[in-house]
Amino acid sequence: MATRKRSTRAGRVDAESNGTPADGEDVAVPKKRRARKPTAKSLERQAKKLENERIKTQRIPARLDIDAKIGRLVPHAVEMAEKQVDPFVDIPVRALSNVNFSPRKKIIEMGDATQRRSLLNMNQARKFMQTFVVARGCQQLQAEGKTTSIRDLYYMSKHTLGDSDENTFDDQVESDPIIEDLEVTLGALREELHLFAAKRGSVVGPMTLIDAGDEIDLSRMGSGGWSVPGIVEPETIRFIGHEAEFILLVEKEAVWARLNEDKFWKRHKCILVTGQGQPPRGVRRLLYRMVNELDLPLYVFVDNDPWGYYIHSVVKQGSINLAFESQRMAIPNARFIGLSAFDPEKFGISPSVSIKLNDQDRGRAKELLAYEWFQDRKWQREIKHMLRAGVKWELEALSNKGLSFVTEEYLPEKIRSNDVI
């Protein structure tokens, strides 16, 4: 492994002294010739001469198991180097420009655009190296049959390169996106790579499940609820039974705590979940499983602002950055129950607890109005009403009508009247 790292550094030096292709450009396939060490000029000639030809994509066939997919990365790169071609990996682009909304499936899907990451490109060499370092860490987890956190993987992968003072990673903000790049390149979820994030999210309600062999009664979890683990696949979490009629996802932990303390879940036979803001992947995946395996409707209860609207859309249609996961996380039948821009007037909430929209809020709201998955007439009406009113409302604003107003009046009325989007 050390030899590869030294080669990466050398590649970066070579790239600085010549004009190798920029990020996203095609790298040519050279004609077979006598094996020799490629020079900067020869690489440049090959790229210009064969710029319209492409080596087969680096994305590994989905029929291979995860370990085999990872194991193919290095040999494929070596094979290209032996052909005197700058080794590269094609990474699917995780951006708005490469997502499509499927009207039939009602979810966001990733497109076919890729971004080329090559060894001998000065702007890409570091990320190219990091991709293989992270892949090696995941391969080690696969071989040992162990799981670890993305934080642990960062420390596993961080070390100094050769005799230099340069590290493979300087901060976790570098390694996390590489993990996501590896997911889409291999066609495997983070959980399948044996990785998980820190726990965030709580659940309580009339339901029993098995968590890593232990039976958990979610109706006996006290004030804190059951902490949702990062990996919630059937091999770890199994549903045993429930008496719930619906699921309620609450953005704010404080509001979830109020509902739990008032035993809203017991009175209305529901499973009460909070993602503590934008729900993490573990919570989204758990919700997906509960909705599909238990055949339960899902209501999403978020702040009345552009960010709350988007939290709902991520749960419902999937996220732009992680569009490749929509098939296993998006819940098209999820319903927005509030807080609606029309609710303050309907329920007589004092304007004194509203918050003026700032420029960032207005800009984000206009972005949402343009998204294809927000073109529904009800959503256009909702967002435009918020913009006209010029204010936003946090869920906690409902407490202005009384601590238990949300439990005893607001949510029961919204559910009874089916006032949802």
Secondary structure as UniProt FT lines:
FT   HELIX           2..16
FT   TURN            23..24
FT   HELIX           40..49
FT   TURN            50..52
FT   TURN            62..63
FT   HELIX           66..82
FT   TURN            83..84
FT   STRAND          88..92
FT   HELIX           96..98
FT   STRAND          99..102
FT   TURN            103..106
FT   STRAND          107..110
FT   STRAND          114..118
FT   TURN            119..120
FT   TURN            122..124
FT   HELIX           125..144
FT   STRAND          148..149
FT   HELIX           150..157
FT   TURN            162..163
FT   HELIX           172..186
FT   HELIX           190..193
FT   STRAND          195..196
FT   STRAND          202..204
FT   STRAND          207..211
FT   TURN            212..213
FT   STRAND          214..217
FT   TURN            218..219
FT   TURN            222..224
FT   STRAND          226..227
FT   TURN            234..236
FT   STRAND          237..242
FT   STRAND          246..250
FT   HELIX           253..261
FT   TURN            262..263
FT   HELIX           264..267
FT   TURN            268..269
FT   STRAND          270..274
FT   HELIX           281..294
FT   STRAND          298..301
FT   HELIX           306..317
FT   TURN            321..322
FT   HELIX           323..325
FT   HELIX           326..329
FT   TURN            332..333
FT   STRAND          335..338
FT   TURN            341..342
FT   HELIX           343..347
FT   HELIX           351..353
FT   STRAND          355..356
FT   HELIX           359..370
FT   HELIX           372..374
FT   HELIX           377..389
FT   STRAND          391..393
FT   HELIX           395..401
FT   TURN            403..404
FT   HELIX           406..410
FT   HELIX           411..416
FT   TURN            417..418
//
